[in-house]
Each structure stands twice: as structure tokens, then as C-alpha cells.
Amino acid sequence: MTRPITVGADGTAESLAAVHWAAREAVRRDLPLRIVHARPKAESDERPPEAREADVREALTRTAAEVTGHHPGLAVATDLVDGVPVQALLVAAAEAETLVLGSRGHGAIVGFLLGSVGQQVIAESTRPVVLVRATDQAESEAAGREIVVGQQGGPDDSAGALGYAFEAAAARGADLRAVRAWALPTVFTYSPASLALADEAGGLEQYEKKALAEALRPWLERFPGVKVTQHVEMGSAGEVLLSAAARAQLVVVGRRAHRSAVGSRIGSVAHAVVHHAPSPVAVVPPA
């Protein structure tokens, strides 16, 4: 079954930018585009349900027409779905190659991502979720702008994010920067066994470089045409990744979801990048 690139449309400037990003991605990957509006019950709207539905469908039709005007050969479908936005978007994501949503930079995520909604969608989605700013432009994908991906842990810990990043770089003909951050040793960051291995490798920095190289090896073999820069730097993972992503065309991070009494939460690194990276951000669930 061919999975579409699915994008949430809610009438905001952020969601319109997300629609256009998703359309370009669908063209690059030769996939259909699905534009979805998740319709919660509108308590403050006193119009008949038929009138509200007609307005939404008209807006979806206009959006689809704008997309096909830019991409005449792209297959575009629109869908109006009822229900709680979180659940509706999670269902849409499960049926998609990637779910794309609009977001506001340097602050709270808006549109479909009001409050805990976005956090739950990102944390619980079984497919990658890409967040796009209202200021995003096609020119940002011009040659010279890298795909930046964060890598941490062992070879399998970031496999999902690395796979997504290599596929994105190959589809765009872009270079890839793989980033791994490391900190000075404490009882929380390195086990005695890890420190022993670091000594064997010639120090902590060499140990981290070797760990990144090992994680990248299968992907370099699978995508020999992708030029990769291996970036290892001491510092906070979120800060190092954001610094490397300053002029990226796309940032890719893995997701570590944490469940609590108040709902699902994503990891601190993904949280920092989602809120502060200027480029689109892809949050990828574990492989």
C-alpha cells in the first residue's frame, strides 16, 4: 500500500506553510498528498453543522487547488474527519508516510498543536511528524543547506532518525550533517565500562567519534551518494544540535516518549529543537 504524505490544515498561516512543504515532499518522494482537517465540536459556533461543514470543505478545496496549481501532476486528496484532534491526527498519521503540521517558532505550538495536543501527537505517533513554521519557503531547501540529524546512544538508538535523514538527503540531493554531543563524565553520563572503552579508544572524544561512525556505517553503505559530515562536539545535546541546525533545511531528531499522569511527553532534546529550530523539524519514533 502506498502511504501518502498527510498534512493537517486548519486555516492558519502555519498550516498553509505546512501544506506547501508537504506538497514539495510528496513530489520529491513520488507520493500522493492528503490534506486533512480534524473537526472538533465547535461549542461557540451556533451555525447549523451543515453550514460549518460546507465552509471547511470549501476551504479544503481552495487549498487543494492552490497546491495543484504549483504541482500539476501531484495527486491530492482532501478529508474532513470528526473527533478529538489528537486521536484524529494519530489515526491520520498511522496511515501516512509522514504527518506534517504547522507550528509557531520560539514558543508554543499552535493550530493542531495547541497545549498538550501537539505534544501527544508527537509523542504517540507511530510515524514521523514534521513541524513547519509559517515563514518556511521553498528557497530554504536550496543547494548548500544541509539536512541535520541528531544521533545518540548506541547504533540502534537513533536508527529511525538516521534512516529518515538519509532518505531525505537522498531525495533532495542534499548533504547530511550527523551530530553527536558529549559531556564531561559523571556517574549519570558514563558507566565504568564506558569509561574503560573510552580509555581504549584514546579518550572520550575519540570514543564518541567512534560511536557515531559505527551508528552511521550501515546508512553510508545504503546511501553511498549522500555526502556526510560527522560532527562530534562537547556540550548539551540540545544546544549543540540547535547550533549545528542554524542554517539547516531540515532537522531530524529521534523521539523518546515519556508517559506521566498528565499525559505523554517527548524527550528534552526533541522538545528544545521543536521549539527553537528555525527550519522544519522531523520528529521520528523509534525504529
Disulfide bonds with the S-S distance in Angstrom:
none
